[in-house]
Amino acid sequence: MKLRHYTLVLWIALFLVLGEVGLEWRANRRGYSSILFSQPTTEGAATAGEYGPTEEFPFRSRVVPVAKPAGTTRIWIASASYAEDKRFPASEIFPVLLEDELRARGHDVQVLNASKDGYSFASAVPMLRELGPEWRPDVVLLYHLTNDLDELAPRFLSVQGGGAPNARTEHGEASAAGAPANEVGEGDEEVARTERERPWPSRLIEATTAYAQAKNQFKARLVGLRILADELPPELVDALDERVMACADAARAIGARTVLCRFACSYPAALPGRMPADYRNNLYRYNSYLSERAWRSGVATFNDRLLEIGAREGLPVLDLSSRVAGRTALFRDFCHLKEAGHVEVAKQLADLLEPVLAERDGGSQGGGE
Amino acid sequence: MNFNSSEFLLFLPIVLIVCALLQRHRSLRHFALLVASYVFYMAWNWYYAGLIAGSTLVDYLIGRRLGHEEDERKRKLLLITSLTLNLGVLALFKYFNFFTDSGASLLQLVGFDVQPFEHSLLLPVGISFYTFQTLSYTIDVYWRRLRPETDLGKFALFVSFFPQLVAGPIVRASDFLPQLHVDVEGSRDRVRAGMARIFRGLFKKIVLADLLATFFVDEIFAHPSQHSSLDLLLALYGYAFQIYNDFSGYSDIAIGAAMLLGFHIPENFDRPYVSRNVREFWTRWHISLSSWLKDYLYIPLGGNRGGRTTRNLMITMGLGGLWHGAGLNFVLWGIYHGLLLVFARSSDRHADQRAPLTTLVRERFVTFHLVLLGWLLFRVRDMAHLGEYLTSFARFDLGTAIHPAAIGLLAFAALVHFTPRGFVDRALERFARLPELAQGAAYAVSIVVLCGLGVDAVVFIYFQF
């Protein structure tokens, strides 16, 4: 075969490239970054340099030096897109507003917002291990759930294949599905390693706007047609427990106090009726295994488990859920906040953290932790 | 590397361009294809590529010796060496645990306290396919049906040619090696035909097989006791079309990719569910395996001569079942088909398609449902799972948890399968007459749509065999 015989292949490649450039241009005009067109940061010129992340300061919060002033309490917020929330300038997201609120109440605090889009309890651990010793947080506030559910549900609910017994081992599923809870930690590292080792062509293609658009258009609609699980398997809740404890251990190893936070969503299980269709579609974009009912009841189950963990391990549990969950005006989807939501969550968290900070101040006066 | 993966989307055009640039240098082109084939395989697991290389070298050397050797005893010894090594590796990776488990269970039954010894080696992808491919070469050379290949590079390419390396079709050396000794006559029409074939395969895999699996088949088979009899039945129908579209989709992509590279590899499927009896079914389903089993096992056993047809059929189909997987369910599936073939011996395997419509429909209906029953044995994990399925089915309750759109997809898959071939061919011909520009645009849109439809990265079912 000669090169000139492959003109069809070249036409396909040309249309794909042109389509991608067009979609990226459109996405850029709408304010999104893409492979070809980067989007200017949402930070205004006035705030440039005031907020991270920067090369020296890897957190999306107000920049502070590494050295911690005496008497200052550092609060490390380990969360995901709901706390990183790049839709808003850093000055408007709840971790920064929380710092403002606590300072206004007379607390000498610094907030390190270690939240990243797509992060989970599992990814919080290596970040704590890597950056924690240098930044020396006093309190580690854990606020995760959705990405853990997205990661764990396929492992505990995946029902692929059948047939040959070798198949599951061959494709590396044996270490995940049905693994005892005490082995989940190793499984997590396996997942993280697999993600890092994914070949660059996959990462490149999945970073294209055409791919993202195609997924947006189809995935949620298709997931809605599946037979989805209506409740979380107990093993999955145990795995979440393991993940929370791994974070608590990592925090303890750097001398920080872990604070758990019950997860708040716009449509908790107690709220009657279904989510709006666009919320549900957004939920299904990330989660292919749990029905809306399972997801909502799963949040409640997880929040109950957090109370158990708190009682079992002597860790404070902030009940953010009872204060903001179900207040749909605060949310823009099933879990992400609107501008007013960030303000409200910051206030509520400040209230909830008061006893923790008071206890800490009392402890410090008596010689520190 | 999966055909339905992002890597393959970049890998294939790169290979095509490299081969086109080396068009005037046949040896270099073959070398590039060999490297590409190993890269393709090593994307899954690099160290198991050594197994293919080892198998290639052994059979190449034995083939050459067989070509020179006149002493029949030594020739037989060489053949036995090849069979032992190839089947030994296959047995170690694929069947060792099955047989030690079964042996231990038998000993436990008669009162011995024996714990089975198991290894935890991964099953090399495609080992059953390339083992049969190299075996056919050695046997053909032994039977003097084929002259041994003298060029190690060409032989290595025959064994590892990436389009059919991991899930067939099982290509005979007599079909493939001669293609390496002539210059490829390329054309744009060939590229168009190859591309159409690839997209047909991707459509079968991503739209039909994977969506049927993820919508309801996998979930219902995972928890049979939680579903109604109606859903269990629909899941079985769904699985019949899932496995056909999954495997024939893979074969379509393999055949199409080979066409783009200027090679011909044989057809593997021919609308199997329109068969009027089970004999005909086996001329339409996994054709490369059934013809392999016929030529290298059934006929050497004596075929239908000497009044041992039943025995030979049962051995052939039993081993054919075991080829698919090391599990009792696969052996039973093979034996079940062996029995069906024994009962269907009087049938014509090329049944007259001009029979009255009622006869045609009745025979196809019966054959399809006999095959469907076999798929139940094929799909279950083990006998306990089969028991759970049958017990749940025996409740005979109705009601369905399957989304109506998913049932619509099942009906669509059936419609696509049973649509007369002439109708499909005419539609494809009309598409092939479109300007290349329009075809290119259609394929580009299809790629994006297929990316969106791929809900989960589902591997091909036959990768596990």
Chai-1 contact restraints between the chains, C-beta under 6 A:
chainA,res_idxA,chainB,res_idxB,connection_type,confidence,min_distance_angstrom,max_distance_angstrom,comment,restraint_id
A,M1,B,A20,contact,1.0,0.0,6.0,A-B,restraint_1
A,M1,B,V184,contact,1.0,0.0,6.0,A-B,restraint_2
A,M1,B,G186,contact,1.0,0.0,6.0,A-B,restraint_3
A,M1,B,G262,contact,1.0,0.0,6.0,A-B,restraint_4
A,K2,B,A20,contact,1.0,0.0,6.0,A-B,restraint_5
A,K2,B,Q23,contact,1.0,0.0,6.0,A-B,restraint_6
A,K2,B,G186,contact,1.0,0.0,6.0,A-B,restraint_7
A,L3,B,A20,contact,1.0,0.0,6.0,A-B,restraint_8
A,H5,B,G186,contact,1.0,0.0,6.0,A-B,restraint_9
A,H5,B,R188,contact,1.0,0.0,6.0,A-B,restraint_10
A,H5,B,V191,contact,1.0,0.0,6.0,A-B,restraint_11
A,Y6,B,L16,contact,1.0,0.0,6.0,A-B,restraint_12
A,Y6,B,V191,contact,1.0,0.0,6.0,A-B,restraint_13
A,T7,B,E436,contact,1.0,0.0,6.0,A-B,restraint_14
A,L8,B,V191,contact,1.0,0.0,6.0,A-B,restraint_15
A,L8,B,R192,contact,1.0,0.0,6.0,A-B,restraint_16
A,L8,B,M195,contact,1.0,0.0,6.0,A-B,restraint_17
A,L8,B,E436,contact,1.0,0.0,6.0,A-B,restraint_18
A,L8,B,G440,contact,1.0,0.0,6.0,A-B,restraint_19
A,V9,B,P13,contact,1.0,0.0,6.0,A-B,restraint_20
A,W11,B,E436,contact,1.0,0.0,6.0,A-B,restraint_21
A,W11,B,L437,contact,1.0,0.0,6.0,A-B,restraint_22
A,W11,B,G440,contact,1.0,0.0,6.0,A-B,restraint_23
A,I12,B,G440,contact,1.0,0.0,6.0,A-B,restraint_24
A,I12,B,Y443,contact,1.0,0.0,6.0,A-B,restraint_25
A,I12,B,A444,contact,1.0,0.0,6.0,A-B,restraint_26
A,F15,B,G440,contact,1.0,0.0,6.0,A-B,restraint_27
A,F15,B,A441,contact,1.0,0.0,6.0,A-B,restraint_28
A,F15,B,A444,contact,1.0,0.0,6.0,A-B,restraint_29
A,L16,B,A444,contact,1.0,0.0,6.0,A-B,restraint_30
A,V159,B,D218,contact,1.0,0.0,6.0,A-B,restraint_31
A,V159,B,E219,contact,1.0,0.0,6.0,A-B,restraint_32
A,V159,B,A222,contact,1.0,0.0,6.0,A-B,restraint_33
A,Q160,B,D218,contact,1.0,0.0,6.0,A-B,restraint_34
A,G162,B,F221,contact,1.0,0.0,6.0,A-B,restraint_35
A,G162,B,R379,contact,1.0,0.0,6.0,A-B,restraint_36
A,G162,B,R381,contact,1.0,0.0,6.0,A-B,restraint_37
A,G163,B,G325,contact,1.0,0.0,6.0,A-B,restraint_38
A,A164,B,G325,contact,1.0,0.0,6.0,A-B,restraint_39
A,A164,B,Q464,contact,1.0,0.0,6.0,A-B,restraint_40
A,P165,B,G327,contact,1.0,0.0,6.0,A-B,restraint_41
A,N166,B,L123,contact,1.0,0.0,6.0,A-B,restraint_42
A,A167,B,Q464,contact,1.0,0.0,6.0,A-B,restraint_43
A,E170,B,L122,contact,1.0,0.0,6.0,A-B,restraint_44
A,E170,B,L123,contact,1.0,0.0,6.0,A-B,restraint_45
A,P199,B,E7,contact,1.0,0.0,6.0,A-B,restraint_46
A,P201,B,S6,contact,1.0,0.0,6.0,A-B,restraint_47
A,P201,B,E7,contact,1.0,0.0,6.0,A-B,restraint_48
A,P201,B,L10,contact,1.0,0.0,6.0,A-B,restraint_49
A,S202,B,S6,contact,1.0,0.0,6.0,A-B,restraint_50
A,I205,B,S6,contact,1.0,0.0,6.0,A-B,restraint_51
A,A210,B,V448,contact,1.0,0.0,6.0,A-B,restraint_52
A,Y211,B,C451,contact,1.0,0.0,6.0,A-B,restraint_53
A,A214,B,V448,contact,1.0,0.0,6.0,A-B,restraint_54
A,A214,B,C451,contact,1.0,0.0,6.0,A-B,restraint_55
A,A214,B,G452,contact,1.0,0.0,6.0,A-B,restraint_56
A,K215,B,G452,contact,1.0,0.0,6.0,A-B,restraint_57
A,Q217,B,G452,contact,1.0,0.0,6.0,A-B,restraint_58
A,F218,B,G452,contact,1.0,0.0,6.0,A-B,restraint_59
A,F218,B,L453,contact,1.0,0.0,6.0,A-B,restraint_60
A,L222,B,V455,contact,1.0,0.0,6.0,A-B,restraint_61
A,L225,B,F215,contact,1.0,0.0,6.0,A-B,restraint_62
A,L225,B,H403,contact,1.0,0.0,6.0,A-B,restraint_63
A,L225,B,A405,contact,1.0,0.0,6.0,A-B,restraint_64
A,L225,B,A406,contact,1.0,0.0,6.0,A-B,restraint_65
A,R226,B,T214,contact,1.0,0.0,6.0,A-B,restraint_66
A,R226,B,F215,contact,1.0,0.0,6.0,A-B,restraint_67
A,I227,B,F216,contact,1.0,0.0,6.0,A-B,restraint_68
A,I227,B,E219,contact,1.0,0.0,6.0,A-B,restraint_69
A,I227,B,A401,contact,1.0,0.0,6.0,A-B,restraint_70
